[in-house]
Amino acid sequence: MQIPTIVQAAALIAARRLSPVELVQQCLDRITRLDGALHSFITVTPERALSDARAAEQRMMSGSLRGKLDGIPIAHKDVIATRGIRTTAHSRLLKDWVPDSDAEVVDLLDQAGTAMLGKLATHEFAWGGPPLDLPWPPARNPWDTARFSSGSSSGTAVAIAAGLVLGGTGTDTAGSIRAPSALCGITGIKPTYGLCSKRGVLPLAPSLDHVGPMAWSVADCALLLRAMVNADTAAHPLPDYSVGLGKSIRGLRIGVASRWHEKEHEVTPAVHGGIQLALDIWRSQGAQVMPVELPSLHDYQAASVLMMASEAFAQHAPDLRTRFNEYGRLLRSRLALGALLPPDDLMLARRLREQLQLQTLQAMTEVDVLVTAGAASEAPRMEEVPEWGDLKRPGFYHPFNLTGWPAISVCSGYGEGGLPVAVQIAARPHQESLLFQVAEAFERSAALRDHRPAIVAGLT
């Protein structure tokens, strides 16, 4: 059978037409056959996965499924703690660390009945990557294994694109869910700041860190996100994030941050074409498309980089003093940047953040969602990845970590060498349901989700 989406697999399981054990075993078989070239996993847990699947199958047979995620194979980014299973952060410093408790999002997904297949590659402590001098190699892009998969939630994006799992968790401080989702052709959402608990998640920059789901389709992400939010502790009543899927977007106002991707950080023709495709589809569906003037990407970048570098150094300062050479070269360099920043710079960055938050809100008064690029280009070759990443040019992700607004990356087509490109959609806080509605309206009409990387051909 073809690799199903979560929604498709859930329907088959509910109808007793798909065994959770068989589904998990198919994923484990693909891991065995493909991951030697992809390196998406750091730790595979077949015994745990099959145990979870057998329990789900018993519930299926007794008519007591816990919901649409029961029996669905997933895996977790390796900065997210898993009880009894090593959590390495892709670093020598934690290569043997086995937590004694689960992160809250892991616990919530366990309660939903998911089958956990293991822990996924990242960039070292979610910042130092691609990691070329660490015990585990970097995850490779399944569309072309010579290409970058971005990061830091790289292993999650690679594993989903290749069908090794149907969904997974990621973290996002400056684009770490959306960037790998864009380059690997999947869907990833950075929810509103604080919507998903960070308890049990290794921090990078706490004031910018987010946790969120990644999957093949918009509807899949909506299911995962609902399970990852603790309704007992959430600050807002939780909607059914799938409620708007398939509904009309007629009359919605879609703002376009054209200056960002046309002048401040020019994108490739394929990326620009993907944005235009999305706008054309939304217009044809009755939405209003209009330009929006926002602050410069460079301002968002300045505040984000200063805050991230300062906060990351504060997290790692004790280990840097005693275990400096155990860090990979890239992360050492980036953390050292934080050590050199004067305290006044962090104060100024926080003030700038407050200004940008207000200016962003004011700019969005006439629109419901905002659209820009998911990534500036198709995936570069590994040797072409700039050492300092977004310090070289401003990224499209910083604005929404600074504001804490939800933002989703959705595949919008294929460019050079058949590599995927993406569009990014953002909305005001706690408007995830609206984001899913707009994103799914495009995804449904664009019909891009039937195309998997060639590496999985014949193994489905």
TORDRENPA-638076 format. One record per residue: x, y, z of N, C-alpha, C, CB in turn. Coordinates in steps of 0.001 Angstrom, whole numbers, plus 500000, padded with zeros to 6 digits. Each point is the difference from the previous one (the first is absolute). Glycine has a CB too. Layout:
residues N
XYZXYZXYZXYZ ...
END
This chain:
residues 460
500843498803500000499157501197500000500882501252500000498162498751501230 501291502378498284500714501258500058500124500456501445499171500608497709 501821500261502540500158500542501350498780500865500307502554499963499831 496680499722501194498791500787500286500331501250500790498649497908499977 500481503059499949500053501109500943499443499516501335499760501725498134 500373499096502893499410499644501292498491499872499866501865501176501208 497532499772498091498539499974499831499569498720499294499950502515499911 500752497107499036499651498777499276500201498763500860500628501120497868 500491498803502824500261498837500848498985499897501123502423500172499456 497204500969501117499019499986501091498663499454499535501152501949501037 498433498444497756498724499502499477500053498497499756499582502230498945 501540497281500543500143498570499754500035499200501297501222500533497900 499463499999503102500052499320501300498611499971500627502396500730500323 496891500405499615498655500049500589499062499008499325500360502407500570 499867497362498128499161499048499262500525498565500092499383501851498447 501672497940502325500658498698500159500515499450498663498515499547501969 501911501368497180500562499599498706501520500134499981497872500707498895 502698499806502178501451500143500112500414499647501414500046501794498219 500888497293501898500518499606501304501068500993500453499507497573499498 500374503007501704501068500859500504501352499291500045498292501212501335 501699497490498954501264499250500042500609499941498606499169498624501950 500016501107497043500515499954498629500499501373499558498415498124499476 500872502933500896500413501356499637501347500347500623497594500671499816 502560499034501458501274500276500676501117499150499407498762500586502108 500951498158497597501042499143499425500429500511498627499073498037501265 499997502474497940500365500583498717500960501180500182497784499270499067 501949501545501933500891501131500279501376499513500461498004501407500609 502012497607500261501281499460500465500787499385498840498984499560502263 500324499795496821500685499431498837500609501108499139498415498038500021 500840503071499798500554501108499214501192500621500705497738500447499036 502210499642502283501149500519500750501224499128499742498465500931501778 501354497759498297501112499073499776500591500175498604498944498375501590 500201501817497419500459500030498614500489501373499561498406498180499530 501098502894501076500303501334499497500853500860500920497889499847498808 502019499938502493500608500991500885501520499940500037497952499884501344 502636499073498129501450499987499867500499501099499085499963497565500401 499184502872498660500359501105499108499466501336500490500016498393498114 498934501579502712499348501237500415500459500515501361498065499281498665 502267499813502246500476500374501346498972500844500767502349499932499123 496375499777500688498998500799500702499836499595501454498840500296497845 501483498460502481499849499512501372501347499973500720498022498626499286 501960501737501982501128499745500892499761498702500761500446502479500223 498329497316500211499645498784500736498687499459499454501202500819502078 498797497921497503498775499323499571499550499081501122500670500119497549 498030499869502737499465499210501117498941499018499482500451501914501614 499976497041497685499018499081499404499154499271501034501553499715498104 499048499881503015499225499274501003498896500887500572502022498609500556 498340502627499759498992500935500521498917500256498956501743501080501465 498661499119497281499040500299498947499004498857499816501723501423498871 498774497348501096499117498857499790499115499746501216501704499007498467 498834501259502712499175499881501204498853501000499967501997499212501296 498317502039498353498949501019499880498978499585498940501635501796500703 498845497655498173499112499625498904499084498842500401501735500778498362 498827498250502375499171498869500431498898500468500952501971498453499731 498368502498501144498976500525500908498910500732499222501722500211501819 498695500561497156499020500694499168499122499009499240501585501930499779 499012496982499751499229499007499258498961499324500899501976499625498490 498381500141502747499028499434500936498824500955500205501848498731501145 498466502568498957498924500983500145499149500048498729501432501353501582 499213498543497266499258499982498738499014498833499975501955501074498827 498516497755501546499154498815499945498874500036501028501962498730499181 498261501956501930498970500068501043499098501221499843501553498801501532 498697501994497434499166501182499773500242501122500982498328498498499071 502896501585501460500290501018501016501199500876499606499070498453501747 501035501854496969501082500873499550499940501343500731499984498872497740 501188501677502553500065501261500742499736501219499123501615498920501533 498415500893497170499799501122499096500727499757498696499746501546501941 500396499507497271500554499851498659501514499789499974498144501415499215 502520498768501911501449499766500037500349498635500569500334502442500248 498679496784500130500281498697500606500634499072498959498063500294501619 503139499229498694500713499093499114500845500688498941498188498422500396 501875502911499607500740500748498975501483500056500364497943501380499479 502963498222499621501438500011500287500597501401499901500131497665499144 500516502760501943500638501310500052501382499849500624497754501167500180 502994499938499842501281500035500710500233501433500472500953498068498609 500012502089502288500213501290500655501399500558499731498382499306501769 501671501995498033501280500698499887500819499730501254498973501803498539 502336498021501289500814499511501109500465501084500976500724498213498479 498523502902501593500145500925501125498791499890500931501370501566498563 497734497501501128498770499827500769500119498721500824498628501228498238 501272498899503069500305498903500912499016498853499866500995501643501558 499552497142498467499205498773499964500472499074501113499636500224497498 499441499398503364500341499185501164500570498651499572498197501144501317 502978498523499217500619498715499733500644499874498632498356499071501521 501613501982497678500582499991498652500951501182499894497936498885498991 503278500862500572500998501067500018499544501210499186501788498274500277 498591502882500240499695501291499377501314500745499897497610500080500926 502937500015497864501393500426499831500182501453499615500464497710499363 498506502954500124500140501333499410501048500005498882499331501018502201 500952497812497236500992499850498917501368500527500451498162500227498267 502174499524503008501219500567500577500754498963500818498912502249500053 502410497859499933500817499129500862499649500193501467501847500082498316 497750501124502044499761500297501408498885499147500590500780502317499579 498260497277499592498850499242500495499861498646499320498870502151500482 502225497331498958499883498785499189499515498797500795501811500880498576 498304499145502740499549498869500815498886500383500971502282499042499802 497107502133500006498973500444500943498680499287499738501127502234500171 498329497138500878498703499335499920499076500670501013501048497781499258 498006503027500306499107500692500942499143499032500794499963501943498462 499636498494502716499126499164500826498536500425499904501915499624501546 497787501334497566498606500396499767499849500503498577499701500586502434 499088499380497071499691500478498663499747501499500012499042497763499420 501284502887499474499509501352499776498478499968499944502113500635498751 497255500491501545498536500010500037499397499665498637500098501699501832 500498498801497080499415499694498684500143498521499659500522502331499248 500546497027501226500165498561499799498908499250500763502504500284499699 497276500127501533498969499354500818498618500155499367501379500433502055 498315500750497445498695500240499390499804499150498745500038502331500914 500992497560498258499888499176498796499933498517500345501245501748498721 499435497835502349499852498626500481498558499728500420502398500007500758 497013500957499962498615499827500434499046499896498813500537501261502087 499829499373496799499167499940498795500124498662499281500250502463499770 500717496691500657500131498671499428501048499855498915497667499734500547 503135501291499222501012499910498946501030498920500320499668502433499492 500970497079499454501070499006500139501328500706499767498484498095499228 502399501885501768501252500757499908501110499141499404499309501379501982 501238499073496885501040499253499300501409500430500376498408499715498148 501752501396502585501336500371500422500233501492500046500756497890499057 500545502462500914500449501385500147500728500438498732500195499718502510 499560501535497120500393500488498682501127501022500048497688499578499264 503129500398499686501157500881499904499591501469500057501175498253498657 499751502547501842499783501438500099501326500682499687498135499729501735 501941501559498480501286500667500065500395500042501467499553501398497898 501712498626502393500438499885501390499307501036500879502214499122499218 497090500378501800499202500846500898499118500959499214501795499830501733 497755499715497088499047500729499154500575501279499388498202499067501418 503154501041498520500569501192499368501262499702499195499049501333501857 501778497756498571501293499807499351499938499037498845501065500480502143 498575499983496671499886499061498898500162500648498645498527498662501417 501622500481497569499958498533500071501225499422500703498666499988497895 501132499046502995501099499495500830500859498986499251498590500382502023 502617500020497623500882499127499223501127499394500833499464501376498012 500651499013503261501091499503500839499474499415501308501522501708498984 497304497675500958499365499453501187499815498491499846498832502198500411 500775497099500642499893498531499916498991499513498969500636499931502374 498388500908497253499000499613499016500070500977498827498498498997501803 501332500534496978500046500892498847498720500826499897501496498372498815 498514502698500395498785500778499806498987499256499149501340502076500214 497394498213500027498941499406499182500095500532498577498507499766502022 501285499355497002500118500340498581498615500178499377502177498729499867 497742502204499208498724500285499357499568498814499132500530502471500018 498282496971500189499610498803499243499741500264498520499028499137502090 500791502116497522499799500318498584501317499944499234498044501442500614 503066498719500104501344499908499433500947499968501191499378501242497819 501213497613502444500781499833501234501289500813500006499042497729500196 501297502912498706501129500931499997499584501380500495501012498728498103 497697501433502174499452501316500339499730500127501502498978500126497712 500961501123502713499732500384501374498528499760500313501853501718499931 497877497829501287498617499832500447499560501145500896500278497534499839 500595503455500345499791501124500908499924499486501438498784501295498189 500761499552502704499965499605501393499287501045500839502120498728499684 497803500995501602500690498886500627499152498731500104501303501673501256 497408498430498387499146498807500056500163499185498721498349501210501483 502896498556498154500324499386498712499578498542499943501907501571499782 498403497662501242499658498592499989498508499768499887502012499571501345 497196501261499312498548499852499929499512500215498580499795500766502371 500681500303496989499561500302498633500416498902499032500153502441500508 501071497077499617500507498962499102499204498711500177502296501032500079 497488498555501162499298498746500269498567500037499481501435499668502015 497902501467498118498621500115499511499969499979498477499371501311502051 501509499463497317500009500057498530500265498629499395500792502367500114 500067496855500532500347498669499493499036498915500452502354500723499983 496634499634500804499015499016500436500499499069501076499050500131497770 502009500259502954500497499163501089499093500106501224502342500292499144 497004500846500993498956500225501000498908500816499323501654499920501964 497183500158498654498918500800499425499927501395500593498755497906499605 501890502295501528500008501312500630501075500047501058497557500283499548 502669500915500994501019500122501029499998501373500622501362498325498810 499500501835502174500110501256500728501234500764499565498804498986501937 501104502332498169501131500872499728500013501157500976499944499358497585 501142501380502417500074501248500757500447501096499051500527498783502170 499141502471498189500198501118499079500363501244500804498363499006498331 502890501447501509500479501214500653500194501123498998501109498605501738 499286501028497049500185500989498927499652499367498655501812501173501330 497219497897498682499588499353498763500248498514499960500440502109498908 499889497279502221500489498623500000498950498940499717501667500770501581 497057499578498416498952499115499482499734500330498534498960499803502304 500897501480497402499554500420498672501081499853498938498455501578501108 502803498668499238501073499907499004500194498573499479501113501932501119 499048497054499749500116498637499475498720499512499336501661499540501774 497186500924498698498749499645499329500011500520498569498775500046502201 501718501182497607500035500597498666500946499237499081499476502233501002 501735497487499459500985499363499129499706498530499754501667501613500837 497595497750500058499690498572499838498589499752499483501590499533501832 497655501533497899498712499839499353498892499459500868501261499674497993 498788500591503318498930499552500890499289501220500579501271497874500560 497860501911500410499295501080500683500486500075501436497977499715498512 502271501503501962500399500183501388499444501300500527502079498673499615 497412501301501606499443501207500600500708500341501295497803499492498954 502586501772501166500446500558501268498774500646500635502413500393499174 497047499027501874498770500553500578500272501302500754499078497677500188 499866502897500321500110501157500881500966499700501146497648500697499406 503150500296500967500976499817501076499297499494501266501455501837499024 499054497057501516499481499447501238498816499074499842500810502014501049 498647497858497730498831499124499830500346498547500315499107501561498252 502041497977501255500495498664500334501046500125501098499550499162497647 500315500032503362500898500067501151501447499709499613498100499312501459 502831501440499162501426499751499827500594499208501166500144502109498677 498990497404502218500517499194501110500642498729499457498229500923501548 503028498865498811500717498836499533500677500186498655498402498673501270 501589502554498206500662500301498731501256500799500293497800499982498739 503343499558500767501241500715500253499934501394499381501271497819500062 499002503231500713499823501356499482501172500453499138498639500516502006 501062500360497050501036500730499274499942501465500409499885498380498049 499033502297501614499761501381500424498555500053500500501701500990498317 498080498911502988498640499784500525498963501022499558501081498970501919 499308502276497852499002500993499621499587499888498538500940501495501733 499753497651497492499686499808498588499619498559499672501558501857499482 498692497208501414499786498574499738498515499652499904502141499512501189 497523499676497809498655499459499821500112498499499751499143502212499071 499797497054501228499886498579499681498794499822499096501077499302502200 499052499842496767498866499811499106500095498714499201499793502451499863 499149497243499368499943498758499235500470500178498562498124499278501446 502300499610497959500395499936498597499390498733499409502179501281500428 497351498813498331499352498849499357499961500244498496498593499524502070 500821499520497193499960500113498542498972501021499541500724497627499835 498147502485500862498910500853499532499550500969501084499272498182498455 499959502812501122499440500974500931499063499308500992500187501805498243 498935497339501257499046499318500888500718499142501032498318499990498154 502783499385501449500780499198500946500537500864501130500621498430498151 499906502753501495500534500897501030498906500480500944501784500722498409 497018499497501056498896500431500848499669498938501052499093501367498095 500908497366501506499745498916500953501089499926501063498807498734498205 502446501359501368501107499913500951499985501162500983501345498803498278 498410502401501211500037501163500887498941499884501088500855501410498113 497955498152501519498949499887501034500420499047501105498255500473498275 502436498459501376500443499043501019501156500529500826499245498167498525 501536502771500925501197500492500685499725501137500971501280499315498021 497486501158502021499645501105500892499233499447501191499928501632498064 500533498716503114499350499539501222498823500913500305502176499054500886 496636500447498912498796500815500195499853500465501439498912498755498149 501690500529502800499857500360501412500862501193500386499492497624500489 501553502647498741500916501087500359500029501119498964501366498334501221 497976501492497642500017501026498949499303501267500478500023498210498238 500500502927501320499451501285500417498700500327499280502310500773500477 497434498581498387498805500269499217499229498690499785501141501969498853 497528498137501006499246498797499627500508499446498677497983500862501226 502160497841498694500599499401498815498941499615498980501882499164501403 498271501338497378499070499589498952500409498659499417499521502398499478 499608497055499715500370498882499137500721500610498812498019498530500740 503296501259499176500775500672498969499646499524498592501824500267501660 497426498657498246499571499500498694498671500590499559501227497904500473 498163502941500349498624500421499760499845500771498692499670500079502458 501361500666497129499871500805498795500451499321498728500305501917501436 500221496869498678500523499331498814498877499682499015501862499034501378 498368501308497365498999499765498977498970501096499875500348497638500392 499675503352500494499023501087499935500469501113499069499271499451502328 499792501332497229500292501101499082500844501075500696497844499538498765 503031501080500475500755501147500519499517501286499333502008498523500433 496844501432498930499456501184499336499890501154500986498734498539498392 501777502607501192499933501192500832501175500185500941497588499785499846 503223499180500357501177500169500851500983500967499342499699497668500931 501005503073499898500952501005499518501419499475500205498381501892500531 502320497942498375501340499420500034501009501078499656499112497722499368 501750502601501584501036501004499788501277499367499486499001501392501802 501696499320497332501229499488499399501156500920500359498702498955498101 502312500488502547501200500773500360500991499961498843499667499483502462 499948501115496418500774499861498763501418500539500131497876500172498737 502289500945501981501338500604500081501014499033500608498938502259500219 500617496913500721500917499071500650500641499053498986498626500146502090 500547499243497052500550498970499112500317500514498594498714498337501306 500959502906498411500329500548498681501185500959500034497612499752499393 502641500869501762501071500993500080501011499710501114498393501659499093 501128498072502127500915499864501133500743498665499985498494501480501320 500852497481498222500650498694499857499356499323498799500505499793502516 500045500485496324499404499517498760499999498470499958500756502097498829 498155497368500688499829498548499966500215499496498574498375500099501945 501778498593497924500187499403498679498689500045499214501818498496500913 498262501355497768498769500004499198498979498964500451501357500799498103 499105498025502308499055498958500429499272500404501276501461498265498943 499258502349501985499356500458501237498987501091499682502065499428501333 498338501524497831499083501078499617498784499420499286501932501615499808 498291497408499326498885499369499300499056499289500939501458499741498041 499087499642503027499152499337500986499125500982500751501720498242500225 498838502924500103499206501034500673498889500480499076502005500712501357 498328499531497374498992500471499053498915498950499781501738501413498885 498650497309501081499012498931499863499016500040501160501675498585498772 498854501553502451499122500042501166499060501201499935501767498846501355 498753502325498278499162501204499927498927499847498929501934501397500780 498439498036498082499017499795498929498885499055500443501801500389498300 498583498556502396498991499040500470499071500655501010501602498105499616 498967502636501333499151500646501002499071501034499364501793499631501712 498708501110497297499126500940499291498844499262499333501955501534499616 498368497344499740498957499240499306498970499440500968501651499426498230 498741500433503044499090499481501020499223501109500702501552498086500321 498657503161499239499217501106500543500669500820501070498093498665499466 503168501058500848500711500801500992500470501313499379500729497904501196 499448503101499635500574501268499573501498499975500278497820501225500445 502981499121498564501451500021500159500460501443499895500251497657499037 500522502806501935500427501400500030501404500109500577497611500745500246 503146500284499357501352500184500534499965500484501445500819500507497692 500213499129503045500158500456501389501425500508500171498259498339500857 501870502826499743501324500562500290500361499705501453499670501833498272 501402497425501913500462499606501330501400500545500236498581497916499925 501886502080501324501382500412500255500993499155499206499320500749502288 501877499739497596501031499310499231500373498664500637500867502216499234 499374496786499905500515498724500492501284500182500787498951498864498059 501858502123501568501271500225500689499783500375501464501016500722497829 497903500005502461499707500353501391499605498767500807499278502282499256 499858496894500160499636498757500684501239499123500212497689500106498978 503161499829500009501203499179500093500910500498501120499843499501497543 500358501813502539500904500560501005499539499641501409500554501883498438 498165498337501841499489499691501335500069498508500278498492501986499873 501135497206499140499972498546500194501388499445500256498000499869498532 502971500507500651501348499447500144500627500417501327500262500033497508 499574501213502866500565500455501273499381499253501172500411502254498999 498280497601500993499348499299501101500375498530500020498117501617499882 501894497756498949500316498573499947501428499740500451498363499718498137 502592501078501372501399499788500372500214500211501499500695500730497702 498703500318502846500171500289501426499376498925500873500017502426499468 498752497182500196499307499010500820500642498619499861497876501315499752 502571498344499038500648498700499810501307499930500783498954499809497721 501825501255502253501233499998500781499691499826501487501100501475498279 497875499204502214499650499863501415499640498562500337499196502366500020 500124496925499069499645498608500246501227499102500086497849500399498825 503177499914500380501138499086499858501269500469500709499029499333497838 500945501833502787501218500550500598500704499034500962498961502238499769 500330497074501135500715499081500908500767498909499259498252500445501701 501129498929497300500680498939499258501090500550499094497908498662500083 501910502536499401501040500592499160501292500204500792498228501134498623 501656499144502651501185500231500823500768498711500262498838501930501056 500466496938498972500660498748500397500069498947498887499212500466502295 499950499666496669499932498961498958500009500623498604498723498512501579 501980502587498280499959500792498773500265499169498756500737501950501322 500277497207498723500411499251498805499082498827499676502323500665500501 496730499028500373499045498941499694498868500490499104500562498940502179 499261502373497771499019500550499067500543499902498583499113501568501770 500000498317497241500408500073498614500477501399499649498382498188499441 502398501905499489500623501283499634498955501085499724501938498735499041 497011500924500232499014501014499651499308500560501232499664498866497818 499928500270503094499307500493501183500953500781500902498419498055499872 502830501504500242500968500767500787500091501435499497501292497898500454 498784502250498239500133501340499416498773500849500283501455499057498208 497375500357501662498774500774500190499786500363501464499012498857498016 501310500217502884499875500318501419501019501043500430499142497698500408 502031502255498990501016501008500323499531501387499614501789498294499681 497423501812499252499441501295499621499181500571501143499955499302497591 499241499852503042499197500464501119500836500466501172498241498452499273 502907500917500917500881500394501098500573501389499798500554497614500354 499551502821498405500628501284499687499021501166499994501658498753498671 497061500959501413499011501066499929499866500706501349498778498735498206 501294502591501820499812500724501265498552499938500454501887501524499402 497858498524501899498622499920500511499079501060499410500925499070502094 499618502099497596499163501064499443499374499585498669501449501690501145 499275497487498087499456499569498713498744499165500182502298500043499038 497683499090501959498817499186500253498826500883500410501462498068500676 498811502929500132498933500925500411499433500734498786501098500286502255 499789500176496864499544500694498793499216499063499086501978501528500157 498471497216499756499292499027499164498592499761500528502182498912499411 497662501023501886498676499787500575499088501203499776501028498503501714 499554502689498341499196501186499693499578500001498539501205501281501784 499728498365497340499677499924498586498910498956499759502345500713499420 497732498194501296498967498972499853498624500564500327501680498232500577 498217502521500499498712500574500390499474500930498914500654499828502417 500237500973497001499594500904498924499502499207498788501674501710500805 499055497235498847499634499196498840498681499266500220502424499737499465 497349499809501751498730499337500299498833500956499761501149498531501696 498984502708498764498945500991499828499836500372498530500465500877502301 500642499338497006499940500382498589499403498887499140501991501472500352 498328497285499981499440498870499259498499499931500187502146498755500258 497405501412500970498566499971500280499279501130499270500468498968502240 500121502219497769499374501137499326499924499776498490500850501512501812 500190497889497623500034499769498558498963498974499563502421500569500013 497138498583500914499085498911499671498534500326500268501848498456500505 497841502824499771498631500337500391498983499751498887500952501696501538 499484498349497200499065499871498884499988498609499371500345502404499579 500454496659500953500065498664499400499846498932501079501490500874498157 498176497912501394499799498879500920501253499141500151497595499998499370 503126499802499532501237499226500035501037500705499144498734497836500363 502512501776499818501117500593499282500748498903499256500198501857501709 500243498432497056500675499011499167501368500518499571497777499135499196 503218499987500881501326500277499469500645498668499616500233502111501423 501065497922498326500703498780499590500181499048501179501187501300498210 498837497403501477500348499009501005501496499880500158497914498778499487 502813501237499413501463500046499987500378500757498735500277497782501306 500910502800498670500379500856498879500315499220498733500871501614501644 499461497112498509500440499227498838499715498524500223501789501698499504 498446497509499466500025498560500154501198499614500874498867499681497742 501165499095502713501067499560500900501376500119499339498380498433501103 502572502238499558501355500071499443500761498699500242500010502484500370 501082497366498910500882498876500259500636500183501378500451499691497514 499882499205503143500520500075501367501213500906500106499144497712500391 501758502203498627501232500793500077499764501482499729501255497984499288 497539502384500258499694501391499704499279500705501149499883499374497603 499827499909503470499271500592501120500897501007500720498613497893500264 500971503374499874500842500991500681500172499667501472499232501730498382 501972498428502102500308499613501376499160500755501020502306499473499265 497384501779500428499280500814500973498519500145499688502102501209500391 497412498005498656498567499932499753499348501356499828499987497921501283 499027502377499569499201501209499854500739501266500416498007498605500388 503229501285500062500768501213500238500429500640498682500794499053502183 499256500134496764500425500521498701498887500794499333501558498064499754 497223501402500260498854500687499427498803499768500912500905499739497635 498172501218502433498862499839500917499066498903499535500164502405500597 499314496834500348499076498925499686498554500443500092501680498392500825 497446500801498614498565500297500019499320499476501260500009499929497515 500768499471503381499416499342501170500051500862501254500658497836499006 500397503014501107500190500780501220498770500802500432502377500129499380 496881500505499691498896500842500463499004499279500902500270501279497919 499510497458501828498920499316500707500480499317501280498876499660497807 502440500145502336500528499614501311500020501211500919501401498184498952 498961502977500508500025501215500817498604500392500465502022500758498754 497006499161500350498640500379500376499273498900500750499941501474498024 500525497293501822499303498864500603498777499568499221500820500766502178 499018499759496585498829499666499185500159498611499386499630502446499504 499261496859500258500089498704499319500319500184498522498370499030501641 502415500043497811500367500049498583500186498577499500501112502266500276 498450497491498488500037498658499425500707500030498661497874499400501183 502916499567498545500665499832498708499304498870499251502227500830500926 497425499439497800499271499037499170500693499898498646497808500522501182 502359498263498336500621499793498691499179500710498922500947497774500759 499760502999498378499308500769498962500482499667498595499696501808501656 501087497117498208500453499617498677501393499410500037498575501774499035 502017498086499779501316499374499858500824500809499005499049497704500531 502208502504499814500865500811499176501166499224499429499338501929501355 501837498665498705501212499415499423500215498574500502501007502291499831 499195496781499231500254498612500360498838499311500667502330500615500220 496466499911499635498837499405500653499948500238501492500028498305498250 500745502660502244500036500279501436498801500843500416502506499870499962 496921499852501210498796500724500416500280501440500411499060497836500730 499911503003499118500000501366500510498732500169500832501341500893497998 498575500225502734498895500134500949499541501441500127500867498029501235 497912502109499219499428501282500367499784499989501514498875500288497711 501266500876502921499793500134501447498794500902500241502484499674500466 496661499906500461498791500749500355500023500230501504498669499007498056 501041502221502359499997500337501427498688500680500363502515500235499995 497150499713501292498775500628500490500235500503501420498566498502498537 500448502223501978500102500502501366499986498840500997498864502143499305 501550498121501933500045498929501008498666499271500141501742501302501207 498375497383498944498876499095500229499022499951498815500237500468502439 500294499797496366499206499878498779500458498790499175499645502503499985 500791496453500696500462498807499301498918499388499112501561499584501889 497199500412498568498924499420499190499858500734498672498812499304502093 501311502009497944499943500788498771501179499678499097498796501817501223 502388498063499352501182499639499210499788498671499289501460501255501606 498069497755499129499756498697499393498958500096498882500584498902502183 498380501907498022498958500140498983500564500578498708498302500307501811 502485500770498305500570500649498813501025499089499328499628502257501050 501228497126499760501040499132499445499396498793499300501556500747501800 497410498651498801499386498817499401499241500356498730499820498969502267 499610502232497678499307500422498787500972500057498825498357501315501383 502843499177498862501025499991498949500457498583499693500744502273500720 499579496967500313500527498651499811499024499129499201501270500223502159 497454499888498125498990499180499329499935500322498499498684499896502151 501377501387497514499901500392498596501304499816499241498259501617500660 502868498560500029501299499866499324500340498555499690500760502050501161 498703497017499630500164498559499750501473499611499868497770499981498862 503021500369502151501438499711499984500391498874500947500384502367499410 498640497024501280500352499057501065500106498552499543498888501537501548 500959498203497176500135498619499516501425499672499564497624500088499276 503268500848500841501358499861499471500987499822501147499399501406497994 501233497415502090500995499708501043501413499992499370498276498623501328 502763501492499504501359499915499474500248498673499296500763501515501825 500056498535497143500280498794499211500639498888500822500263501457498018 500396498906503085500686499013500823499045498958500570501688501729500555 497025498616499571499049499042500572499270499194498926499717501535501942 500568498730496784499321499270498933500280498505500122500163502015498496 498792497198501423500150498557500084500050499459501413501170500136497876 498861500787503129500071499540501390498721500309500756502462500330499955 496528500177499350498785500397500698499085498837500292500178502184498912 
END
